[in-house]
Amino acid sequence: MKGISKKYQRTAAQVILRWHLQKGIIPIPKTSHKERVVENYQIFDFNINQADLILIDNFNRDLRFGPHPDSFQEFFGS
């Protein structure tokens, strides 16, 4: 992430938020720091190229700390 962040001159958080948007996922960032709220909003004036999107996709190791969102109902039963 450091290399990609440096390439786009953004923080890692900004790159990840932008990646979500470009993948059609709506991120819901959480912060109580005004500076980070402003930083989180500054993701609409750049795009991540296709090669870097794929690189970020490949960071996934399918490790979770909670239930998988696709089987959330099954986990809690309903």
C-alpha positions as CSV (number, residue, x, y, z in Angstrom):
1,M,0.0,0.0,0.0
2,K,2.9,2.4,0.7
3,G,4.0,2.3,-2.9
4,I,0.5,2.8,-4.3
5,S,-0.2,5.6,-1.8
6,K,3.1,7.3,-2.8
7,K,2.3,6.9,-6.5
8,Y,-1.0,8.7,-6.1
9,Q,0.3,11.1,-3.5
10,R,-2.5,10.0,-1.1
11,T,-2.7,8.3,2.3
12,A,-3.3,4.6,2.4
13,A,-6.8,5.3,3.8
14,Q,-7.6,7.5,0.8
15,V,-6.5,4.9,-1.6
16,I,-8.5,2.2,0.1
17,L,-11.6,4.4,0.2
18,R,-11.2,5.2,-3.6
19,W,-10.6,1.5,-4.3
20,H,-14.0,0.8,-2.7
21,L,-15.8,3.4,-4.8
22,Q,-14.2,2.2,-8.0
23,K,-15.3,-1.4,-7.1
24,G,-18.9,-0.2,-6.6
25,I,-18.7,-0.7,-2.8
26,I,-20.0,2.1,-0.6
27,P,-17.5,2.5,2.3
28,I,-18.6,3.9,5.6
29,P,-15.5,5.4,7.2
30,K,-15.6,6.2,10.9
31,T,-13.6,8.9,12.6
32,S,-14.1,11.6,15.2
33,H,-11.1,13.6,14.0
34,K,-12.0,16.6,11.8
35,E,-8.8,16.3,9.8
36,R,-9.6,12.7,8.9
37,V,-13.2,13.6,7.9
38,V,-11.7,16.2,5.5
39,E,-9.1,13.7,4.3
40,N,-11.7,11.0,3.7
41,Y,-13.7,13.4,1.5
42,Q,-10.6,14.2,-0.7
43,I,-11.0,11.0,-2.8
44,F,-13.1,12.3,-5.7
45,D,-10.4,14.0,-7.7
46,F,-8.3,10.9,-8.7
47,N,-8.8,7.4,-10.1
48,I,-6.7,4.3,-9.4
49,N,-5.6,2.6,-12.7
50,Q,-6.7,-0.9,-13.5
51,A,-3.3,-2.5,-12.8
52,D,-3.3,-1.0,-9.3
53,L,-6.9,-2.0,-8.7
54,I,-6.0,-5.6,-9.4
55,L,-2.9,-5.3,-7.2
56,I,-5.1,-4.1,-4.3
57,D,-7.6,-6.9,-5.1
58,N,-4.8,-9.4,-4.6
59,F,-4.1,-8.2,-1.1
60,N,-7.2,-10.1,0.0
61,R,-6.5,-13.3,2.0
62,D,-10.1,-14.0,2.9
63,L,-9.3,-13.6,6.6
64,R,-12.1,-12.1,8.8
65,F,-12.6,-11.2,12.4
66,G,-16.3,-11.4,12.2
67,P,-19.0,-13.1,10.1
68,H,-18.8,-12.9,6.3
69,P,-21.2,-10.3,5.1
70,D,-22.7,-12.7,2.5
71,S,-23.7,-15.2,5.3
72,F,-24.4,-12.7,8.0
73,Q,-28.0,-13.9,8.5
74,E,-26.9,-17.5,8.7
75,F,-24.4,-16.6,11.4
76,F,-27.0,-15.0,13.6
77,G,-29.9,-17.1,12.5
78,S,-33.2,-15.7,11.4
